């Protein structure tokens, strides 16, 4: 083939590629404007959208992709990455060392100990079998029980348990209404804690509510207009070692310290992904916060969320074009600020380092978890993490198109003044269009 003809064919091929790329970008741009940017529920909102083609390693679409947004629970994406990178295949549930007739145990921030969502409890089983005297060795705790910027008046809500080095029962107590008719009684599933009836409640009826006092583990029962069935309430964690002691029916030795901090053995609790999957599927804040503290303990030897975040930003995330302001593991804080491009970059790291098969197990797809009401016809084609706060809707993840192209996307919406459902529906229509047409 003559050189000139070959050059012409190359030029035609390159030109066709760029024309096609420009055409795709224009189509996505028009679709984004029609379905999201001009949606009546989003006219006053701040919006960022990034779509990335993994085959060409190029952005297909960027609308304010380099701008910062409050990401809500999309913050669990970098937390998940950190866990997959640093925690290994299995969670360290406990460190221990035997000295003469004493077993010294040291916690690791593992949130699965006696958690209601886990049927097996290897750490508890190990401790209950011990014939030796038990001594508790406090971990190097350098964090607060609440994350930076958390709303203090949510202290009694099930989605905001305190963080701790030795979490037990998910750091919540579950109350249930038991019995029938005049034989009704209220039961908490942790005998260590007590509750008391308010003077206006003569006997336990179905129309009650339970509140914990802000600074102590006292639970008051008040009359209510609504029927009560069950509730989970966070408890103060300063008594956690005593809660475990009471559950085991074994007393700790006080003021006893091991002669050395070397030579600790390990009890593993659960596969790491068995924690990450509910964290991402159900957007479990407690799992996310404790996971980040476990990473800190594993990498730095201390439990300090600020220090481990700073370390990760300077190492694994040092190549992010826009440095995030990352302050907690769950996204409860509005101090968090990420760009859509940063999420896409982190998702790309997860794909490349851990493989898509693993990501598909950990991220929910349509009809599952927090996506249970969305993307049902896109089930197994979209795998993404939601995020929701008042005025905030976020969705970032992996999307296979009808042509089997793998796209990474992040849609961050702040300051909307509409229902979260309406906003999610608008984003759903847009992403379904991207899937069907590209």
N, C-alpha and C positions, 0 to 999 in steps of 0.2 A: 504494500500500500504506500503510495507517495506520501512524503512527509507532510506536504501542505494539506492533503486530504485528512490525514490523521489528526493534525492540529485543529482543522475545522470541526471534526467530529468531537474532539475533546471540548472545544469551546461551546459547541451546541449542547453537549451533555451537561457541562457546568452551568450554562445559562438556564437550561431546563430545570436543573436542580434548584437554583436560586429563585426562579420564577415560581416553582411549586412551593418552595419554602415560604416565600412572600405571600402566596395565595392562601396557604394554611394559616399563617399568622393573621391575615386580614379576616378570614372566616371566623377564627376564634375570637378576634377582637370584636367583630360585629355581634357574635353570639353573646360574649361577655357583656357588651353594652346593652343588648336587648333584654337578657334574662337576669342580669345581676345589677349592673351599674345604674340602669334606669328603672329598676323595680321600685314600685311605690313604697315598699317597706324599707328601702335602703337609700332613698334620695339624700338623706341627711347623714348617712353613715360614712365612716372612713374604711376604705376597702383596699386590700392588697391581694393580687393573684399572680402566681408563678406556675408555669407548666414547662416541664423539662423533658426532652426526648433522650432516653438513655442510649439509643442506637447511634445518634449523631453527636451526643454530648453537647447539645445546643438547646437554648431556651426556645420554645415554640411561642410563648407568650409571657409578657411581663407587664403587669399594671401595678405600679408602685411596689414592685417586688423588693426593692432595696430600702423601703421605709419600715419603721419600727411600729409594732402593734403589741397590745396585750394579748398573749396567746391562750390564756386559760389553760385547760388540761392538755393542750398540745405540748406543754412543758414536759409532759411525761415521755415524749419522744427522746429528748436527750438523756433523761433519766434511764430510760430503757436501754439506750445505747451504752451508757456507762456500766449498767449491770451486766450486759452481754459481753462487754469487753473485759471487765475486771473481776467478776464473781465466779467465773468458771461454770462447769456443768451443774454443780450442786451447791446449795447454800450451807454455809457453816453455821450450824445452829447453836453450838456451844464450844468453848475452849475449856479444858479441864486438866488438872495435874493432881496426882496422888502423892501425898506425903504422909508416910506412916499410916495412921488410922483415919486420916482426913482427906476428903476429896474437895479440892478447891475448884470452884466453877466460875467462869468469867463469861458474861453475855456478849453477843455480837450484833445486837439490834435486829435479829431475825424476827419478822412479824408473824411467823407461822405458829409459834409456840401456843398451843391450846386454842388456836383460832378456830372458830366454828365452821369455816369453809373447808377445813382440812380434816379428813377422817383419820389419818395416821399422824402420830405425834412421837417421832423417834427420840427427841430430847426428853420429853416427859417420861417415856418408857425407860430410858436409860437411868434417869434420876430415881424413879420409883423402885427400881431393882437394887439400888445401892444399899449395902449394909454399913458402909463407912459413914462417919460423921460428915456433914456437909458444911462448907464454908463459902460464903459469897464474896467474890472479888470484883469490885466495881470496875467497869471499863473506863477508859479515858474519855469521859463525856465532856465535850466542849461546845455543846449546842443548847438551844432553848427548847422548851417543850412545844412552843409554837413557832412557825416560820415567820420570816420577816414580812411585815405587811398584812398578816392575817387579820381578819375581823374578830376582835376579842369577844363581841357579843354573840358569836356563833359557837361558844364553848360547849353548849349543850347539844349541838347538832351531831348526828351520827357520822356525817361526812368529815368532821374535823376532830378526830381523837388527838390527844397529846402524843408527841414523839417521846421515845425513851430508849435507853440502852437495853432494857429487859422488858420488851412488850409481852403481855400475856392477855389471852382472850381478845386480841385485837384492840386492847385498851378501851374496851366498852363493856358495859353490863347489859344484858338483855332481860327485860321484864316481860312476863306473859300473864295473861288472865287465865286462871285455872278454875276448874269446877263448873257448876251450873247453878242457875237461879240463886237461891239463898245461901248456897254453899260456895259462893265465889271467893276466891282469894288470889292475891297478887304474889307472884314468885319471881325473884331474881335468880339468874343462873350462876352467880358467884356468891356463895354463902358468906364470904369474908365481909361483904358490904351489907349494910342494913338500910332499911327505908322506914319512914315514919309517916303516919297519916296526918294531914292537916286537920285542925280542930273542926273545920267545916265538913269533914268527911266522917260521918258516924260509922260507916262500915264500907268495905270495898264493894263498889258497884262497877258496872261496865262504863259508866260515864265519869271517867277520871282522866287526869293528865299527870305526868311525873316530870319533875324538874330537879336537876342537881344544883346545889348551892355552888356558886362560882369558885370559891377557894377551898372547898373541902368535899369530902366524899360522904355527903349527906343528901339523901334523895327524898324530896317532899312529894306527897300525893295530894292533889287538889281536885275539887269538883270541876267537871267540864260538861259542855253541851254535846260532846261527841262520844260515841262508844269507843272504848279502848280495847285493843287486841294484843298488840305487842310493840315494843319499841327498844331500840338500842341507844344507850346514852354513854358518852365518854366519861371515864372517871379520871380523877387526879392520879398521876403515876408515881408519886413519891412513895407510895406503899407497895409498889409492884413486887419487890422481893418478898414481902410478907404475904402478899396474895398467893404467890407460888408456894411459899412455905406452908400456908394453910391448905392449899390444894393437895400438896404432897403428904401432909400430915407429918412433916419432919421439920424440926427446928434447925435454923442455921446457928453455927458457932459465931459469936460476936467478937469483934476486935481481934481476929486471928488472920495473919497474913502469911502467904507462902514464902519460903526462904529464897525463892528465885522466880523470876518472870520468864525463865527459859524452860523449854521442855514440855510446853503445853501440848496436849493431844486434842483431836478434833472429833466432834460428833456432827455428822451431816444430817440435815433435817429433810429437805425436799429438793427435787430437781429445780434448777433456777427458773426454767421456763414455766413451771407450774405456778410460780409466783407472778411472773411477768404477764402471762396470759390473762388472768383476772384483772391485773393492774390496768391493762390496755383495753380489755373487753368491757369491763364495768367501770372504768375510770376511777379505780380505787385510790383515793388520796393517801390513806394510811399506808398501803403497800408501797406507794411511790416514795413517800417520805422516808420510811424505814429502809427501803432499798438504797436510797442515796447515802444514808448513814452507814449501811453495811459496806458500800463501796469505799466510803471514807475510812472505815476501820480497816478494810483489807489493804488499801493503798497507802494510807498515811499512818495507820496505827492509832488514830484518834477518831472520835465521832464528832465531826464538825462539818456541817453542810457548806458553809461559806468557803472553808479551806479546800474542800474537794472540788467544788465548782470552779474556784480559781485555778486549781491544778489542771482540771480537764480543759478549761478554756485556753490554757497556755501550752497544752500538749496535743491531745487528740483533736481539739477544735481550733488549733492555732491558725489554720488555713481558711477559716470562715471569712468571707469578704466583709461582712458586717458583724462585728463582735457583739454577741447578745448581752443584755443585762439579765442574768439568770440568778434568781435568789432562793428558790425552793425546789423541791422535787416533784411537786404535784401540780402546780399552777394555781393554787388557791390565792396567791399573792398577785395584786395588780402592779407590783413593782417589776415583774418580769416583762421584758421587751425583746421580741425576736422579729426578724424579717421573714417574709415568705421564702426568699432565696436561701436563708440560713437553714430553714427546715428542709428544703429540697436537698441542700448539700449534706445534711445529716442523714436523711433518708438514703441518699446515694452511698454514703459510707456504710450504712447498715446493710444495704444490698451487696456491696462489694466485699465486706468483711465477714458477714455471717450467712449470706445466701438467701435467695428469695423464698425457698421452701420454709425456712425457719421463720421468716418474717410473716408469711401467710398464716402460720399457726398462732403467732403472737398478736398480730393486728386483727381486729374484727372485720368481717366482710358484710355485705348487705344482708339485713335480716338477723344480725347477731349483735349481742351486747348493746352498746349505745347507738348502734345503727339498726336496731331491731325493726324500726318503722320506716327505714329508708333503704334505697338502692336494692330493693328485693329482686328486681329483674337483672340487676348487675351483680348479684351474688356470685362470688368466686372470680369476678373481674375487677373488683375494687376492694382494696384493703387499706383502711384509714383510721386515724385517731381523731375523735371529736374533741371539741373544747367549748365550754359554755360558762359564762358568767353573766350577770346582768349587763345588757348592752353589748355582749361579746359572743360571737359565734366563730368557731375555727374548725377547719378540717384539712388534714394533711395526710398524704399517703401515696399508695401505688395504684395505678390504673392501667389495665390492659384495654387497648382499643379493639374495635371489631376486626382490624387487620393484624391483631396480635402484637402491636407495638407497645412497649412498656413505657409509660409516662410517669414521672414523679410530679406531684402537684401540692400546692399549699394555698389555701384560701383563708385569709384572716380578715375578719370584719369587726370593727370597733364602733362604739357609739351609735348603734342602731336604736331606734325608738319604736320597736315593733315586737311581735312575739317571736321567740326563738324558732318556733315551728315554721312560721312564714319565711324566715330567712333561710332556714335549712332547705326548705322546698325549692326556693329560688336557686340555691347553689346546686341542689340535686339535678334540676332541669339542665343547668349549664354543663355539669360534668357528664351527664348522660348524653348530651349532644356531642361533646368532645369524644366520648367513647364510640358513638355510633358513626361519626363522620370521619374519624382520622385513624 
